[in-house]
Amino acid sequence: MTIRRVHRTILLTAVAAATFLPFSVAPAVADAPFVAPEVTFAGTAPGTVTATLHNPNDRGQCWAEAGVGPENNHVFFGESKPESLANPGQTVETSLTGLEPGSTITARGGCADTGPAGGYVLGETVTVAVPGVAPATGSFGG
């Protein structure tokens, strides 16, 4: 009889302990894969290239950058101002102005991972034509 009481006590203790375990105990869910931004570049005015940038991730910020001039100087579209950065799921349009009309630049997008893993990912580099001077408009005198 004593053995049954001991087994019953152990069983009841185990059930009680299991009943009071927190429900938040669950397997860790891995972060979604972190990918480069979706970005398109277009010459939009003489000396201006515009990037349409989408952050497809659930975290982080994305930007557009370029290599400009004979030395391929590194610059950021929108001067890296907050409004030129795409937050998770966001699409922004940002421009790079003051470029030499008729030249070309190299451009790409990138995203910084603000999750626990950190790091960043860059998109493919593309060559973009900078529009030349717009044709003159007006009327002929007479």
C-alpha positions in Angstrom: 0.0 0.0 0.0 2.8 2.4 0.7 4.3 1.8 -2.7 1.0 2.8 -4.4 0.9 6.0 -2.4 4.5 6.8 -3.3 3.8 6.2 -7.0 0.6 8.2 -6.8 2.4 11.1 -5.1 5.1 11.0 -7.8 2.5 10.9 -10.6 0.5 13.7 -9.1 3.6 15.8 -8.6 4.6 15.3 -12.3 1.1 16.2 -13.6 1.0 19.3 -11.4 4.4 20.4 -12.6 3.4 19.9 -16.3 0.2 21.8 -15.7 1.9 24.9 -14.5 4.6 25.1 -17.2 4.4 28.4 -19.1 2.6 28.1 -22.4 5.2 30.3 -24.0 7.6 27.5 -24.2 7.8 26.8 -27.9 10.4 25.9 -30.4 12.3 29.0 -31.7 11.2 30.2 -35.1 14.0 31.0 -37.4 14.0 34.5 -39.1 12.9 34.6 -42.7 15.7 34.6 -45.2 17.2 38.1 -45.6 17.4 39.2 -49.2 18.6 42.1 -51.3 16.1 44.9 -52.2 14.0 45.0 -55.4 15.3 48.1 -57.2 15.0 49.7 -60.6 17.0 52.6 -61.8 15.9 55.1 -64.5 17.3 58.4 -65.9 14.5 60.8 -65.1 15.9 64.3 -66.0 19.2 65.7 -67.2 21.8 64.8 -64.7 19.4 62.8 -62.5 18.9 59.1 -61.9 16.0 57.8 -59.8 15.8 54.6 -57.9 12.6 52.8 -57.0 13.5 50.7 -54.0 11.4 48.0 -52.3 12.5 46.3 -49.0 11.0 42.7 -49.3 12.2 41.8 -45.8 10.4 41.7 -42.5 13.2 43.6 -40.9 16.1 46.0 -41.7 16.5 49.0 -44.0 17.4 49.2 -47.7 19.2 51.8 -49.7 20.4 52.6 -53.2 24.1 53.5 -53.9 26.2 54.3 -57.0 29.7 54.6 -58.3 30.1 58.0 -60.1 32.7 59.6 -62.3 36.1 58.3 -63.5 37.1 57.2 -60.0 33.8 55.4 -59.4 33.2 57.5 -56.3 30.8 55.9 -53.9 27.6 58.0 -53.2 24.1 57.2 -51.8 20.9 58.1 -53.5 19.0 60.7 -51.5 22.1 61.5 -49.5 21.1 58.7 -47.1 18.4 60.8 -45.6 15.8 58.8 -43.7 13.2 59.3 -46.4 15.6 57.6 -48.9 15.7 54.4 -46.9 13.1 51.6 -47.3 11.8 50.0 -44.1 10.4 46.5 -44.0 7.7 46.1 -46.7 8.1 49.7 -47.8 8.8 51.1 -51.3 10.5 54.5 -51.7 11.6 56.6 -54.7 14.9 58.4 -54.2 17.2 60.3 -56.6 20.8 61.1 -57.3 21.2 64.6 -58.8 24.0 66.7 -60.1 25.4 63.9 -62.3 27.2 64.7 -65.5 24.6 64.6 -68.2 25.3 61.9 -70.8 27.6 59.9 -68.5 27.0 56.5 -67.0 27.0 55.4 -63.4 27.1 51.9 -61.7 24.2 51.4 -59.2 22.9 48.8 -56.9 20.7 48.4 -53.8 21.5 46.9 -50.4 19.8 46.0 -47.2 21.1 46.0 -43.6 19.7 43.2 -41.4 18.7 44.6 -38.0 17.8 41.1 -36.7 20.0 39.1 -34.3 22.1 37.8 -37.2 23.0 41.3 -38.4 25.0 41.9 -41.6 23.9 43.1 -45.0 23.2 41.9 -48.5 23.8 43.7 -51.8 22.0 43.5 -55.1 23.5 43.1 -58.6 25.4 46.1 -59.9 24.0 47.6 -63.1 25.1 50.4 -65.4 22.7 53.3 -65.8 22.8 56.0 -68.4 22.4 59.6 -67.0 20.1 61.6 -69.3 21.7 64.4 -71.3 20.6 68.0 -71.6 17.0 68.3 -72.5 16.2 69.8 -75.9 15.4 73.5 -75.9 11.8 74.4 -76.3 10.2 77.6 -77.3 8.9 79.4 -80.3 10.7 80.9 -83.3 10.5 84.6 -83.5 9.1 86.2 -86.6 
